C-alpha cells in the first residue's frame, strides 16, 4: 500500500500496512528512514548516532577502516590527510602537502594553518603567521609598509577619502545607498534626496514619501509624495486596513476586537453565543454569568450577589431580604427568616446562631456584623464571602472566599466544563460553588 494511504509520507524503505507506516523486520523507524541499527552508518546503535565519513557500523558500533583515525566528522589517514595531518583537526596550509603526518610547504614559505605563506611579502602574514598589514598596504621584506601616498589609514585599512563610499571625506562617514563620493562629498543622483541611509525619490519611495522618514502603510503606495491606500481600505498608520473585517481596525483605525473570541463584521466587533463586546479592546464577556457585567456591559452586581442568566441574584447560601442578601443562619435582623429580628429574651436573645436567636454565641464562634450580634463559626471564615478570614471582611463581587482569602475569579469564556483554554497563565479552571458555572480563579492551586 502506498505511503499516502497512511495520511503521511512513510520513512525511506518503509511501507504502509493497515494505514500504519511500518519497517521491515530487523529495521527501526528513525523518522526519515527505516534503518538496521546494527549496520547502518547513518543510524548506528540508535537513531541519533551517525558514523564519521568513510566509517562503518558493526554490531551497532562505529569504527574506521584500518590505518585511519576517527576525527569526529570523518575517518582520516593522519599521515596524509591535509585536514588532519599528524592528528585530528591539524590542517596543512593551501599549497602544502602532508607527508608522514608532517605539513610541508614549498621552499620560502611556512605553514600558516590555512595557507602556505611567504612571510616576507604576504600582507596577511607579514614576518609571521597572522600578522596582517593594513588592507591596501604592502609587506616588503617582512615589514608592513604605510599606506600609499594617496590613501589614509582608517579602521585597519588604507582608504581614499575622495571616493570611498564608507569613508567619504573622513573616516567612518558612510554615503547613502545609491549615492556617490565625489571629492570627499556624498552626493545623490539628480532627482533623489539624501535621507541618511539611502538616496530616495520622495515622489514614490515607500519609506520616504514626501519627506525623509515618512513611511507609507503596509499595502499602500507612494504617489506624488503622498501615501495612499487601495480603494476601500483605510490608512491606519502602519497598514492599509479593511475596516469592515479587520480585528485591529474594526470600523475605524485602532478600534480592536477581542483577539481570542471576537470577530469584525461590517465594521462592528461581535462575539459568539451569549458573549458581548465590552470596554476597551471590545473584550468578549459572558454577560449572563459575569458579576462585573451582568446582563449588560455596564451593569455591576453588589458584592453579595452573583450573576445568574443576566440577573444579579444573591450568592449561593445567601437570601434576598429587605436589607439585601443576608445569611439567615447568623444575621440577627433576619434570623432563620427574613425580618425575624433577635431583640432580647422574648425572642430567645439578641444574637443569631444557626438560624436561632440566642443569648450568647457559643465557643469557637465570633460575634460579627457591625453590632456584633451575628454568630459566625470560625470554620465558616474559610468560605464565607461576608466574613472571609475574619468578621465583616467582605469579598468583592468578582471574588470567592477560599481558605479565608478573597480570590479573584472570572467567568470562563467559551467553555461549559473544565479544562478550559480561557483559564490560562495565572488562572485555574473551577466550578463556582453550588452552581454548574465554569469560572477561572486566579493565583490558587486548588478549586473550592
C-alpha positions as CSV (number, residue, x, y, z in Angstrom):
1,X,0.0,0.0,0.0
2,X,1.4,3.5,-0.9
3,X,2.6,5.7,1.9
4,X,-0.2,8.3,1.0
5,X,-2.7,5.8,2.4
6,X,-1.2,6.3,5.8
7,X,-2.1,10.0,5.7
8,X,1.6,10.9,5.7
9,X,4.8,10.0,3.9
10,X,6.4,6.9,5.4
11,X,10.1,6.9,6.1
12,X,12.5,5.8,3.4
13,X,12.5,2.0,2.9
14,X,9.2,1.9,4.9
15,X,5.8,0.8,3.8
16,X,2.1,1.3,4.8
17,X,0.1,-1.5,6.2
18,X,-3.4,-1.1,7.6
19,X,-3.0,2.7,7.4
20,X,0.2,2.5,9.6
21,X,3.8,3.1,8.5
22,X,5.9,0.1,9.2
23,X,9.5,-1.0,8.7
24,X,10.8,-4.4,7.5
25,X,11.9,-7.0,10.1
26,X,15.2,-6.1,11.7
27,X,14.7,-2.4,11.0
28,X,13.6,0.6,13.2
29,X,11.6,3.6,12.2
30,X,14.1,6.6,12.5
31,X,11.5,9.1,11.2
32,X,13.3,9.8,8.0
33,X,14.3,6.3,7.2
34,X,13.9,2.6,8.3
35,X,17.3,1.5,9.5
36,X,19.2,-1.5,10.7
37,X,20.8,-0.1,13.8
38,X,23.4,-2.9,13.8
39,X,24.9,-1.9,10.4
40,X,23.6,1.4,9.1
41,X,26.4,4.0,9.3
42,X,23.7,6.8,9.4
43,X,21.9,5.3,12.3
44,X,24.5,3.2,14.3
45,X,23.3,1.8,17.6
46,X,20.4,4.3,17.8
47,X,18.5,6.7,15.5
48,X,20.6,9.7,16.7
49,X,24.1,8.4,16.0
50,X,25.8,8.6,12.6
51,X,29.3,7.3,11.9
52,X,32.0,9.6,10.6
53,X,32.6,9.9,6.8
54,X,34.1,6.7,5.5
55,X,33.3,4.9,8.7
56,X,31.5,1.6,9.1
57,X,28.8,0.4,11.6
58,X,29.4,-3.1,13.0
59,X,27.1,-4.6,15.7
60,X,25.8,-1.1,16.4
61,X,29.3,0.4,17.0
62,X,31.1,2.9,14.7
63,X,34.6,2.2,13.6
64,X,37.1,3.4,11.0
65,X,39.0,1.3,8.4
66,X,42.4,0.0,9.4
67,X,45.0,2.7,9.2
68,X,42.5,5.6,9.8
69,X,41.6,7.6,12.8
70,X,38.1,8.7,13.9
71,X,38.3,12.5,13.7
72,X,34.6,13.2,14.6
73,X,33.2,14.1,11.2
74,X,35.5,11.8,9.1
75,X,37.8,8.8,9.3
76,X,41.2,10.2,8.3
77,X,44.7,8.9,7.4
78,X,46.6,11.3,9.6
79,X,49.8,10.5,7.7
80,X,48.5,12.1,4.5
81,X,45.2,13.9,5.2
82,X,45.6,17.7,4.7
83,X,42.8,18.5,7.2
84,X,44.1,16.1,9.8
85,X,47.9,16.0,9.4
86,X,49.6,14.2,12.3
87,X,46.5,14.5,14.5
88,X,42.8,15.3,14.1
89,X,42.0,18.9,13.2
90,X,45.6,19.8,12.4
91,X,45.2,21.3,8.9
92,X,48.0,22.0,6.5
93,X,48.0,25.3,4.6
94,X,46.8,25.6,1.0
95,X,49.7,24.9,-1.4
96,X,51.3,22.4,1.0
97,X,51.4,18.7,1.5
98,X,51.0,16.2,4.4
99,X,53.8,13.7,4.4
100,X,54.1,11.1,7.2
101,X,51.9,13.3,9.4
102,X,54.0,16.5,8.9
103,X,52.9,19.5,7.0
104,X,55.3,20.7,4.4
105,X,55.3,23.9,2.4
106,X,57.3,24.8,-0.7
107,X,60.7,26.4,-0.2
108,X,60.5,30.0,1.1
109,X,57.0,29.5,2.6
110,X,55.7,28.4,6.0
111,X,52.6,26.7,7.1
112,X,50.0,29.3,8.4
113,X,47.2,26.8,9.1
114,X,45.1,27.7,6.0
115,X,47.8,28.6,3.6
116,X,51.5,28.2,2.9
117,X,52.6,31.9,3.2
118,X,55.7,33.8,2.1
119,X,56.1,35.9,5.3
120,X,58.4,38.3,3.5
121,X,55.7,39.5,1.1
122,X,52.3,38.3,2.3
123,X,50.3,41.2,3.8
124,X,48.2,38.7,5.8
125,X,51.2,37.0,7.3
126,X,54.0,39.6,7.3
127,X,57.0,38.4,9.2
128,X,54.8,35.8,10.9
129,X,51.6,33.9,10.6
130,X,48.5,36.1,11.3
131,X,50.5,39.3,11.4
132,X,48.4,41.2,8.9
133,X,49.2,44.6,7.4
134,X,46.6,47.4,6.8
135,X,44.3,46.5,4.0
136,X,45.7,48.0,0.9
137,X,49.3,48.2,2.3
138,X,52.2,46.1,1.2
139,X,54.5,43.7,3.1
140,X,58.1,44.2,1.9
141,X,61.0,42.1,3.3
142,X,58.8,41.1,6.3
143,X,57.9,44.7,7.1
144,X,54.4,46.2,6.8
145,X,54.5,49.4,4.8
146,X,52.5,52.6,5.4
147,X,49.5,53.4,3.2
148,X,50.3,54.6,-0.3
149,X,50.6,58.4,-0.7
150,X,47.0,59.0,-1.9
151,X,45.4,56.8,0.8
152,X,44.8,57.3,4.6
153,X,44.7,54.8,7.4
154,X,41.1,54.2,8.6
155,X,39.9,51.3,10.8
156,X,42.6,48.9,9.7
157,X,42.5,49.8,6.0
158,X,44.0,52.3,3.6
159,X,41.2,54.3,2.1
160,X,40.7,57.2,-0.4
161,X,38.7,59.8,1.4
162,X,37.9,61.4,-2.0
163,X,36.0,58.4,-3.4
164,X,35.4,55.8,-0.7
165,X,31.6,55.4,-0.1
166,X,32.1,54.2,3.5
167,X,34.7,56.8,4.4
168,X,33.8,59.9,2.4
169,X,35.8,63.0,3.4
170,X,36.6,61.4,6.8
171,X,36.9,58.0,8.4
172,X,33.6,56.3,9.0
173,X,31.4,58.7,7.0
174,X,29.0,56.5,5.0
175,X,27.3,57.8,1.9
176,X,23.7,56.9,1.5
177,X,22.8,53.8,-0.6
178,X,22.6,54.7,-4.2
179,X,24.9,57.7,-3.7
180,X,28.5,58.5,-4.6
181,X,31.5,60.1,-3.0
182,X,32.9,62.9,-5.2
183,X,35.9,64.8,-4.0
184,X,35.2,63.8,-0.4
185,X,31.5,64.8,-0.5
186,X,28.5,62.4,-0.5
187,X,26.1,63.2,-3.4
188,X,22.8,61.7,-4.6
189,X,21.8,61.4,-8.3
190,X,19.7,64.2,-9.7
191,X,16.1,64.0,-8.6
192,X,16.9,62.0,-5.4
193,X,17.3,63.3,-1.8
194,X,19.9,62.2,0.8
195,X,17.7,60.6,3.5
196,X,20.6,59.4,5.6
197,X,20.8,55.8,4.7
198,X,19.6,56.0,1.1
199,X,19.1,58.3,-1.8
200,X,15.3,58.5,-2.1
201,X,12.8,59.6,-4.7
202,X,10.3,61.4,-2.4
203,X,7.6,61.1,-5.0
204,X,7.5,57.3,-4.9
205,X,9.6,55.9,-2.1
206,X,7.5,53.9,0.4
207,X,10.0,54.7,3.3
208,X,10.4,58.3,2.5
209,X,7.2,59.5,0.9
210,X,7.1,63.3,0.6
211,X,9.7,63.7,3.3
212,X,12.6,61.6,4.6
213,X,11.4,59.0,7.2
214,X,7.7,59.2,6.3
215,X,6.7,55.5,5.9
216,X,3.7,54.5,3.9
217,X,1.4,51.8,5.5
218,X,1.8,48.2,4.5
219,X,-0.3,47.5,1.4
220,X,-0.2,51.2,0.4
221,X,1.6,53.2,-2.2
222,X,3.5,56.5,-2.5
223,X,2.1,58.6,-5.3
224,X,3.5,62.1,-6.0
225,X,4.8,62.2,-2.4
226,X,1.5,61.2,-0.8
227,X,0.8,57.8,0.9
228,X,-2.4,56.3,-0.4
229,X,-4.3,53.0,0.2
230,X,-6.3,51.0,-2.3
231,X,-9.9,51.9,-2.7
232,X,-12.0,50.6,0.2
233,X,-9.1,50.5,2.7
234,X,-8.2,53.0,5.4
235,X,-4.7,54.4,6.1
236,X,-4.2,53.3,9.7
237,X,-0.6,54.4,10.1
238,X,1.3,51.2,9.6
239,X,-1.2,49.3,7.5
240,X,-3.9,49.8,4.9
241,X,-6.9,48.2,6.7
242,X,-10.2,46.8,5.6
243,X,-12.3,48.3,8.4
244,X,-15.2,46.0,7.6
245,X,-13.3,42.9,8.8
246,X,-10.0,43.9,10.4
247,X,-9.8,42.8,14.0
248,X,-7.3,45.6,14.9
249,X,-9.1,48.3,13.0
250,X,-12.8,47.5,13.1
251,X,-15.0,50.3,11.8
252,X,-12.1,52.8,12.4
253,X,-8.4,52.8,12.9
254,X,-7.1,51.3,16.2
255,X,-10.5,50.0,17.2
256,X,-9.6,46.5,18.1
257,X,-11.8,43.5,18.8
258,X,-11.2,40.6,21.2
259,X,-8.3,38.7,19.7
260,X,-9.4,35.3,21.1
261,X,-13.2,35.2,20.7
262,X,-14.2,38.3,18.7
263,X,-14.8,38.9,15.0
264,X,-15.2,42.1,13.0
265,X,-18.3,42.0,10.9
266,X,-19.4,45.0,8.7
267,X,-17.2,47.3,10.9
268,X,-18.6,46.1,14.2
269,X,-16.9,44.0,16.9
270,X,-19.1,40.9,17.6
271,X,-18.8,38.0,20.0
272,X,-20.1,34.4,19.8
273,X,-23.1,33.0,21.7
274,X,-24.1,34.9,24.8
275,X,-21.0,37.0,25.0
276,X,-21.0,40.7,24.4
277,X,-18.1,43.1,23.3
278,X,-17.3,45.3,26.3
279,X,-15.0,48.1,27.1
280,X,-11.6,49.0,25.7
281,X,-10.4,46.4,23.2
282,X,-14.1,45.2,22.9
283,X,-13.3,42.2,25.1
284,X,-15.9,39.4,24.8
285,X,-17.6,38.9,28.2
286,X,-20.1,36.3,29.4
287,X,-22.8,38.8,30.4
288,X,-25.1,36.0,31.6
289,X,-22.6,35.0,34.3
290,X,-20.3,38.0,34.9
291,X,-21.0,39.9,38.1
292,X,-19.0,42.9,36.7
293,X,-21.1,43.0,33.6
294,X,-24.4,41.2,34.4
295,X,-26.9,41.4,31.5
296,X,-25.1,44.4,30.0
297,X,-21.5,45.7,29.9
298,X,-22.1,48.5,32.4
299,X,-24.2,46.6,35.0
300,X,-22.4,45.6,38.1
301,X,-23.8,43.3,40.8
302,X,-23.4,44.1,44.5
303,X,-20.6,42.4,46.3
304,X,-23.0,39.9,48.0
305,X,-24.6,39.0,44.6
306,X,-23.8,36.7,41.7
307,X,-24.9,36.9,38.1
308,X,-27.4,34.3,37.0
309,X,-28.8,34.3,33.5
310,X,-28.1,38.1,33.3
311,X,-29.7,39.0,36.6
312,X,-28.0,39.9,39.8
313,X,-29.1,37.4,42.5
314,X,-27.9,36.5,45.9
315,X,-24.8,34.4,46.1
316,X,-25.4,30.7,46.9
317,X,-26.1,30.4,50.7
318,X,-27.5,33.9,51.0
319,X,-31.2,35.0,50.9
320,X,-32.7,38.2,49.5
321,X,-34.3,40.1,52.3
322,X,-35.3,43.8,52.7
323,X,-31.8,44.7,53.7
324,X,-30.2,42.9,50.7
325,X,-28.6,39.5,50.6
326,X,-28.2,38.0,54.1
327,X,-27.1,34.8,55.8
328,X,-30.3,33.6,57.6
329,X,-28.1,31.4,59.8
330,X,-26.2,34.3,61.5
331,X,-28.0,37.6,60.7
332,X,-29.6,38.9,63.9
333,X,-32.1,41.0,61.9
334,X,-33.1,38.1,59.7
335,X,-32.5,35.1,61.9
336,X,-33.9,31.9,60.3
337,X,-36.2,34.0,58.1
338,X,-36.4,37.5,56.6
339,X,-37.3,40.2,59.1
340,X,-37.1,37.8,62.1
341,X,-35.1,40.0,64.4
342,X,-33.4,38.9,67.6
343,X,-34.4,41.6,70.1
344,X,-33.9,40.2,73.5
345,X,-35.2,37.5,75.9
346,X,-38.6,37.5,74.3
347,X,-37.1,36.1,71.1
348,X,-34.5,33.9,72.7
349,X,-31.7,36.5,72.8
350,X,-30.0,39.3,70.9
351,X,-27.8,37.2,68.8
352,X,-28.4,34.7,65.9
353,X,-26.7,31.3,65.6
354,X,-27.6,28.7,63.0
355,X,-30.9,30.4,62.4
356,X,-32.0,30.7,66.0
357,X,-31.9,33.7,68.4
358,X,-29.6,33.0,71.3
359,X,-28.3,35.0,74.3
360,X,-24.6,34.4,73.6
361,X,-22.5,33.0,70.8
362,X,-21.1,29.5,71.6
363,X,-17.4,28.8,71.9
364,X,-15.3,29.0,68.6
365,X,-18.0,31.3,67.2
366,X,-17.3,35.0,66.7
367,X,-19.7,37.9,67.2
368,X,-19.8,39.6,63.8
369,X,-21.6,42.3,61.8
370,X,-21.5,45.9,62.9
371,X,-23.3,45.4,66.2
372,X,-21.6,42.1,67.0
373,X,-24.8,40.1,67.2
374,X,-24.2,37.7,64.2
375,X,-22.7,34.4,65.4
376,X,-20.3,33.2,62.8
377,X,-18.4,29.9,63.2
378,X,-14.6,30.3,62.9
379,X,-14.8,27.4,60.4
380,X,-17.1,29.5,58.2
381,X,-14.4,32.1,57.9
382,X,-12.7,29.8,55.3
383,X,-15.6,30.2,52.8
384,X,-18.0,33.0,54.0
385,X,-18.0,35.8,51.4
386,X,-19.4,38.2,54.1
387,X,-16.8,37.2,56.7
388,X,-13.8,35.9,54.8
389,X,-10.9,35.2,57.2
390,X,-12.4,37.3,59.9
391,X,-15.6,39.2,60.9
392,X,-17.0,41.6,58.3
393,X,-14.2,41.1,55.7
394,X,-16.4,41.0,52.6
395,X,-15.2,39.8,49.2
396,X,-15.7,41.9,46.1
397,X,-18.3,40.9,43.5
398,X,-15.6,39.1,41.4
399,X,-14.0,37.3,44.3
400,X,-14.6,34.0,46.1
401,X,-13.7,33.2,49.7
402,X,-11.2,30.3,49.7
403,X,-9.3,29.2,52.7
404,X,-10.0,32.6,54.4
405,X,-8.8,34.7,51.5
406,X,-10.7,36.6,48.8
407,X,-9.6,35.2,45.4
408,X,-10.3,36.9,42.1
409,X,-12.4,34.9,39.5
410,X,-13.8,35.5,36.1
411,X,-16.4,33.5,34.1
412,X,-14.7,31.1,31.7
413,X,-15.5,32.1,28.1
414,X,-16.5,29.6,25.5
415,X,-16.5,26.6,27.9
416,X,-19.1,24.6,29.8
417,X,-16.7,22.3,31.5
418,X,-13.1,22.1,32.7
419,X,-10.5,22.1,31.4
420,X,-10.9,25.4,29.6
421,X,-8.4,27.2,27.4
422,X,-9.6,30.5,28.6
423,X,-8.2,29.7,32.1
424,X,-4.5,30.1,31.2
425,X,-1.4,31.8,32.7
426,X,-2.3,32.6,36.4
427,X,-5.8,31.1,36.4
428,X,-7.1,27.6,37.0
429,X,-10.5,26.2,35.8
430,X,-13.1,25.5,38.5
431,X,-16.9,25.3,39.1
432,X,-18.5,28.1,41.0
433,X,-19.7,26.7,44.4
434,X,-23.2,25.4,44.4
435,X,-23.6,26.0,40.6
436,X,-22.6,24.4,37.3
437,X,-20.9,27.6,36.1
438,X,-17.3,27.3,34.9
439,X,-15.0,30.0,36.3
440,X,-11.3,30.9,36.1
441,X,-9.8,31.6,39.6
442,X,-6.5,33.5,39.9
443,X,-3.4,32.5,41.8
444,X,-4.7,29.4,43.5
445,X,-3.6,25.8,43.3
446,X,-6.9,24.0,44.0
447,X,-10.6,24.7,43.4
448,X,-13.1,25.5,46.3
